[in-house]
Amino acid sequence: MNSDKTPNLIIPRLIIGLGNPEPKYDRTRHNIGFEAVDSLARDWGLSWQENKRFQGFIAEGDGPLPGKIRLLKPQTYMNRSGQSVRAVLDWYKLAPESILVIYDDMDLPLGRLRIRLSGSAGGHNGIKSMIAHVGTENFARLRIGIGKSTEKATISHVLGRFTPQENQVILKVLDLSRKAIELGLKQGLQKAMSLYNNQSVEIGSNLC
């Protein structure tokens, strides 16, 4: 008997951006997850609604293709993000494998993104909270590189804002992220990984 060893396509139905909710954290490196889902909502014509049950803002609609997609911005602060995610999964009866979470990563240089289908928290408190509340590491993530600072302490770096030059890179990275996610929605995240994990944006690059 022939066995089909083709892996199941992983197509996200809930896309989560991680960040901190107060205005003082707006547009900081640590809040790049919020920026990413805000960008998706604008591009896809989705509107944010505050939901007390979910402890966050949620946007839902058809997105770039037919079939409902949901975006989530937990308002619990980074280290309790899992509470919000768990509430959404329970309410909509979604499996952890239907998640794609977007967040900052100091171990990736600025201009890089990396999609993984599972893995450890890698020291990120938002992912630690998600693993604790969801009960598994088996959910996809898209990490956006913010690089490391040789001059600032870690906290000062992640809670600092991008320079004007860095912001030009981030705008292109967010566009690249959208293209990767849209491909993932159409053909599975495995395909998006193969095409976008090795791409990068440099300061002054024309990549878009």
C-alpha positions in Angstrom: 0.0 0.0 0.0 1.4 3.4 -0.9 1.6 6.0 1.9 1.2 9.7 1.2 4.1 11.4 2.9 3.2 14.9 1.6 3.1 17.2 4.6 -0.1 19.0 5.3 -0.1 22.6 4.2 -0.1 25.0 7.1 -2.4 27.9 6.3 -2.9 30.3 9.2 -6.4 31.5 10.2 -5.3 33.7 13.1 -2.4 36.1 12.7 -1.1 37.7 15.9 1.1 40.7 16.3 2.9 41.0 19.6 3.6 44.3 21.4 2.9 46.5 24.4 -0.3 48.6 24.5 0.6 52.0 25.9 1.3 54.9 23.5 4.9 55.2 24.9 5.6 51.9 23.2 4.3 52.9 19.8 6.7 52.3 16.9 9.4 50.8 19.2 11.4 47.9 18.0 9.6 45.6 20.5 6.3 46.5 18.9 7.1 45.6 15.4 4.5 42.8 15.6 1.8 45.4 16.2 3.1 47.4 13.2 3.0 44.3 11.0 -0.6 43.4 11.7 -1.7 47.1 11.5 -0.1 47.1 8.0 -2.0 43.9 7.1 -5.3 45.4 8.3 -4.8 48.5 6.2 -3.8 46.6 3.1 -6.7 44.1 3.4 -9.3 46.7 4.4 -10.0 45.2 7.8 -11.1 47.3 10.9 -10.0 46.8 14.5 -12.5 46.3 17.2 -11.7 46.1 20.9 -12.9 42.9 22.5 -12.8 42.7 26.3 -13.3 38.9 26.3 -10.1 38.5 24.2 -8.2 41.3 26.1 -7.2 42.7 22.8 -8.1 44.2 19.4 -9.3 41.9 16.7 -10.0 42.5 13.0 -11.6 39.9 10.8 -12.7 39.5 7.2 -11.8 38.0 3.8 -8.3 39.4 3.7 -6.5 38.9 0.4 -8.6 35.9 -0.7 -12.0 34.4 0.2 -12.1 32.7 3.6 -12.2 34.5 6.9 -8.9 35.6 8.4 -8.5 37.1 11.9 -5.8 39.5 13.1 -5.1 40.0 16.9 -3.3 42.5 18.9 -3.2 41.4 22.6 -3.5 44.3 25.0 -2.2 42.3 28.0 1.4 43.6 27.7 4.0 41.4 26.1 4.7 38.9 28.9 1.0 38.0 29.2 0.2 37.7 25.5 -0.7 34.1 25.9 -3.8 34.9 27.9 -5.3 36.8 25.0 -4.3 34.2 22.4 -5.8 31.4 24.5 -9.1 33.2 24.8 -9.4 33.6 21.0 -8.5 30.0 20.4 -11.1 28.8 22.8 -13.8 31.1 21.6 -13.4 30.2 17.9 -12.4 26.6 18.5 -9.1 27.1 16.6 -6.1 24.7 16.9 -2.7 26.1 17.8 -1.5 25.0 14.3 -3.8 27.7 12.8 -1.7 30.5 14.4 0.9 32.7 12.9 2.5 35.0 15.4 4.7 38.0 14.3 7.3 39.5 16.6 10.7 41.1 16.9 13.9 39.2 17.1 17.3 40.6 18.1 19.1 37.6 16.8 18.1 38.4 13.2 19.8 41.4 11.6 17.6 44.4 10.6 16.1 43.7 7.2 15.6 40.0 7.6 12.5 38.0 8.3 12.3 34.3 9.2 9.3 32.0 9.2 9.3 28.8 11.4 6.6 26.3 11.9 7.4 25.6 15.6 10.2 26.0 18.1 11.2 27.3 21.5 10.7 30.9 22.8 14.3 31.8 22.2 14.2 34.2 25.2 11.2 36.2 23.9 8.7 36.8 26.8 5.7 37.0 24.5 6.4 33.6 23.0 7.1 32.2 26.4 3.6 33.3 27.5 2.0 31.9 24.4 3.7 28.5 24.8 2.6 28.4 28.5 -1.0 29.2 27.7 -1.5 27.4 24.4 0.3 24.3 25.8 2.5 23.6 22.8 5.4 25.0 20.8 3.7 23.8 17.6 2.6 27.1 16.1 4.1 29.1 13.3 5.9 32.3 13.8 7.3 35.1 11.6 10.2 36.8 13.2 11.3 40.3 12.1 14.9 41.2 12.7 15.7 44.3 14.7 19.4 43.5 15.2 21.5 44.0 18.3 23.0 47.2 19.6 26.7 47.4 20.5 26.1 50.6 22.4 22.8 50.2 24.3 21.6 47.7 26.9 19.1 45.1 25.6 16.0 46.8 27.2 17.0 50.2 25.9 17.5 48.8 22.4 14.2 46.9 22.1 12.2 49.7 23.7 13.9 52.3 21.5 12.7 53.5 18.2 14.1 52.9 14.7 16.2 55.6 13.2 14.9 57.3 10.0 17.2 55.1 7.9 16.1 52.0 9.7 12.4 53.0 9.2 12.9 52.9 5.5 14.2 49.3 5.8 11.3 48.4 8.1 8.7 49.7 5.6 10.1 47.4 3.0 10.4 44.5 5.4 6.7 44.9 6.3 5.8 44.8 2.6 8.0 41.7 2.2 6.2 40.2 5.3 2.8 40.8 3.7 3.8 39.1 0.5 5.1 36.1 2.4 1.9 35.9 4.5 -0.3 36.2 1.4 1.7 33.4 -0.2 1.3 31.4 2.9 -2.5 31.9 2.9 -2.7 30.7 -0.7 -0.1 27.9 -0.9 0.9 27.2 2.7 3.6 28.6 5.0 6.1 26.0 3.8 6.1 27.6 0.4 6.5 31.1 2.0 9.4 29.8 4.0 11.2 28.5 0.9 10.9 31.8 -0.9 11.2 34.5 1.7 13.5 33.2 4.5 16.6 34.0 2.6 15.6 37.4 1.4 16.8 40.6 3.0 16.4 44.4 2.8 19.5 46.6 3.1 19.6 50.3 3.9 19.2 52.0 0.5 17.8 48.8 -1.1 15.2 49.1 -3.8 13.6 45.7 -2.9 9.9 46.0 -2.6 
